[in-house]
């Protein structure tokens, strides 16, 4: 990434933390909420332009967002606390690697990706269709390239791609991440991953997301089960009516 890209991402981190703090402290007051929502819209524009490599336009849109939030401070409508760029520079330039099937996107995936985004720029790798068949013992519901396309459209993901069937660490060697973030229930330990990485000369940090996102349908299997139940209920309804 270029110095301009890192600069844009530093501004993004600052605007994100400012918006989060404002959301907590303002309690939805009308004029304040309107400016925050407009700043969030410019923030989303920035992430779009950043993904397509248009860093100049991204810098312009994030500057608009920053200016709107500063207006709240100038007009004494709300306090806005900006962090020093030096405090944000590390996460702005850090590349964070996540991997998974990502078959049917659910809140568990969102929590994982959001946590990764808090650490740096996210590269998300989806399992190949053959890997899903081999590891999960079933056909993937969504083809791998379509799963990657969905992830790439998400604001927490800078880049998404399909992994390799023959070697799960080959994509890590190509992406050269600074951090590998394991999901809370991925079936291998941090030490196992570190040993495999070190054997290939990869010195990325390996950490695990500490908390599982809990909800009624926070797994692909539970979603599929619910769909099948609803299909059975519908079939029964049609037979009886």
C-alpha positions in Angstrom: 0.0 0.0 0.0 1.1 3.6 -0.7 1.7 6.3 1.8 -1.5 8.0 0.6 -3.5 4.8 1.3 -2.1 4.6 4.8 -3.0 8.3 5.3 -6.5 7.7 4.2 -6.9 4.7 6.4 -5.6 6.7 9.4 -8.4 9.2 8.8 -10.9 6.4 8.4 -9.9 5.0 11.8 -10.3 8.4 13.5 -13.7 9.1 11.9 -14.9 5.6 12.9 -13.9 6.0 16.6 -15.4 9.5 16.7 -18.7 8.3 15.3 -18.9 5.4 17.7 -18.2 7.7 20.6 -20.8 10.2 19.4 -23.4 7.5 18.9 -22.9 6.5 22.5 -23.0 10.0 24.0 -25.7 11.9 21.9 -28.7 9.6 22.4 -30.1 10.3 18.9 -30.7 14.1 19.1 -32.1 15.2 15.8 -29.6 17.8 14.5 -26.6 15.8 15.8 -27.9 12.5 14.4 -28.4 14.1 11.0 -24.8 15.2 10.8 -23.5 11.9 12.1 -25.5 10.0 9.5 -24.1 12.2 6.7 -20.6 11.7 8.0 -21.3 7.9 8.0 -22.4 8.2 4.3 -19.1 9.9 3.4 -17.3 7.2 5.4 -19.0 4.5 3.3 -18.1 6.3 0.1 -14.5 6.5 1.3 -14.3 2.7 1.9 -15.7 2.1 -1.6 -13.1 4.4 -3.3 -10.4 2.9 -1.1 -11.3 -0.6 -2.3 -11.1 0.3 -6.0 -7.7 2.1 -5.4 -9.0 5.7 -5.9 -7.1 7.0 -2.9 -7.4 10.7 -3.9 -11.2 10.6 -4.0 -11.2 8.5 -0.8 -9.1 11.3 0.9 -11.6 13.9 -0.2 -14.7 12.0 1.0 -13.1 11.1 4.4 -12.2 14.8 4.8 -15.8 15.7 4.3 -16.8 13.3 7.0 -14.2 14.7 9.4 -15.3 18.2 8.6 -18.9 17.4 9.4 -18.0 15.9 12.8 -15.8 18.9 13.5 -18.8 21.1 12.9 -20.5 19.5 15.9 -17.6 20.6 18.0 -17.4 24.1 16.6 -21.2 24.6 17.0 -20.9 23.2 20.5 -23.5 20.6 19.7 -21.4 17.7 20.9 -17.8 16.9 22.0 -15.6 15.2 19.4 -12.4 13.7 20.6 -9.9 13.1 17.8 -7.1 10.6 18.5 -3.5 11.4 17.4 -2.6 10.0 14.0 0.4 8.4 15.5 -1.9 6.3 17.7 -3.8 5.1 14.7 -1.0 4.6 12.1 -0.2 1.1 13.2 -3.7 -0.3 12.6 -4.1 1.7 9.5 -1.2 0.0 7.8 -1.6 -3.5 9.4 -3.0 -6.3 7.2 -5.2 -8.8 8.9 -5.9 -12.2 7.4 -9.2 -14.1 8.1 -10.4 -17.3 6.6 -13.5 -19.5 6.5 -16.3 -21.0 4.5 -18.6 -17.9 4.7 -21.3 -20.0 3.0 -24.4 -18.1 4.3 -23.5 -14.8 5.8 -24.9 -14.5 9.4 -24.2 -12.3 12.5 -21.3 -14.6 13.6 -19.5 -13.8 10.4 -20.2 -10.1 10.8 -18.8 -10.1 14.3 -15.7 -11.9 13.1 -15.1 -9.5 10.3 -15.8 -6.4 12.4 -13.4 -7.6 15.0 -10.7 -8.1 12.3 -11.4 -4.6 10.9 -10.7 -3.2 14.3 -7.2 -4.6 14.0 -6.4 -3.4 10.5 -7.2 -3.8 6.8 -8.9 -7.2 6.3 -8.1 -9.8 3.7 -10.8 -12.5 3.8 -10.1 -15.9 2.2 -13.0 -18.3 1.5 -12.6 -22.1 1.3 -12.7 -23.7 -2.1 -15.8 -25.8 -3.0 -13.7 -29.0 -2.8 -12.5 -28.0 0.7 -16.1 -27.6 1.9 -16.9 -31.0 0.5 -13.9 -32.6 2.1 -14.0 -30.9 5.5 -17.7 -30.4 6.1 -18.9 -33.5 4.2 -21.5 -31.6 2.2 -21.9 -29.5 -1.0 -21.3 -25.8 -0.5 -24.5 -23.9 -0.8 -22.9 -20.9 -2.5 -20.0 -21.3 -5.0 -16.6 -20.1 -3.7 -16.3 -17.2 -6.2 -19.7 -15.9 -5.3 -18.9 -16.1 -1.6 -15.8 -14.1 -2.2 -17.8 -11.5 -4.2 -20.3 -11.1 -1.3 -17.4 -10.6 1.2 -15.7 -8.1 -1.0 -18.8 -5.9 -1.0 -18.8 -5.7 2.8 -17.4 -2.6 4.5 -15.2 -4.5 6.9 -13.4 -6.3 4.1 -10.7 -4.6 2.0 -10.1 -7.6 -0.2 -11.6 -11.1 -0.6 -10.4 -14.1 -2.6 -10.6 -17.8 -2.9 -8.0 -20.0 -1.2 -6.2 -23.1 -2.6 -7.3 -26.7 -2.3 -3.8 -28.2 -2.2 -2.2 -25.9 0.4 -4.0 -23.7 2.9 -0.9 -21.7 3.7 0.0 -20.8 0.1 -2.5 -17.9 0.1 -0.9 -16.7 3.4 2.5 -16.6 1.7 1.1 -14.6 -1.2 -0.8 -12.1 1.0 1.9 -11.6 3.6 -0.4 -10.5 6.5 0.8 -8.9 9.7 -1.9 -10.7 11.7 -3.9 -13.9 11.3 -7.1 -13.8 13.2 -8.7 -17.1 14.1 -12.4 -17.4 14.6 -13.5 -18.4 18.2 -14.5 -21.9 17.1 -12.0 -22.7 14.3 -10.6 -26.2 15.0 -6.9 -25.5 15.4 -4.8 -23.8 18.1 -2.7 -20.6 17.7 0.4 -22.6 18.4 -0.3 -25.1 15.6 -0.8 -22.3 13.1 2.3 -20.5 14.3 4.5 -23.6 13.9 3.2 -24.1 10.4 3.9 -20.4 9.5 7.4 -20.4 11.0 8.3 -23.5 9.0 7.7 -21.4 5.9 9.4 -18.3 7.2 6.2 -16.4 7.9 6.3 -14.2 11.0 2.7 -13.1 11.2 1.1 -12.7 14.7 -1.6 -15.3 15.3 -4.5 -14.4 17.6 -8.0 -15.7 18.2 -11.2 -13.7 18.5 -12.2 -14.1 22.1 -16.0 -14.2 22.0 -18.5 -16.1 20.0 -21.5 -14.1 18.6 -24.6 -15.7 20.0 -27.9 -15.6 18.2 -30.6 -18.1 17.2 -29.3 -18.4 13.6 -25.6 -17.8 14.0 -24.4 -20.8 12.0 -25.0 -22.0 8.5 -26.2 -25.4 9.8 -28.9 -23.7 11.9 -30.0 -21.6 9.0 -30.2 -24.6 6.7 -32.1 -26.6 9.4 -34.6 -23.7 9.7 -35.1 -23.5 6.0 -35.8 -27.3 5.9 -38.3 -27.0 8.8 -40.1 -24.1 7.0 -40.2 -26.1 3.8 -41.8 -29.0 5.7 -44.3 -26.6 7.3 -45.2 -25.1 4.0 -45.6 -28.5 2.4 -47.9 -29.6 5.2 -49.9 -26.4 5.0 -50.4 -26.9 1.2 -51.5 -30.5 1.7 -54.1 -29.6 4.3 -55.5 -26.6 2.5 
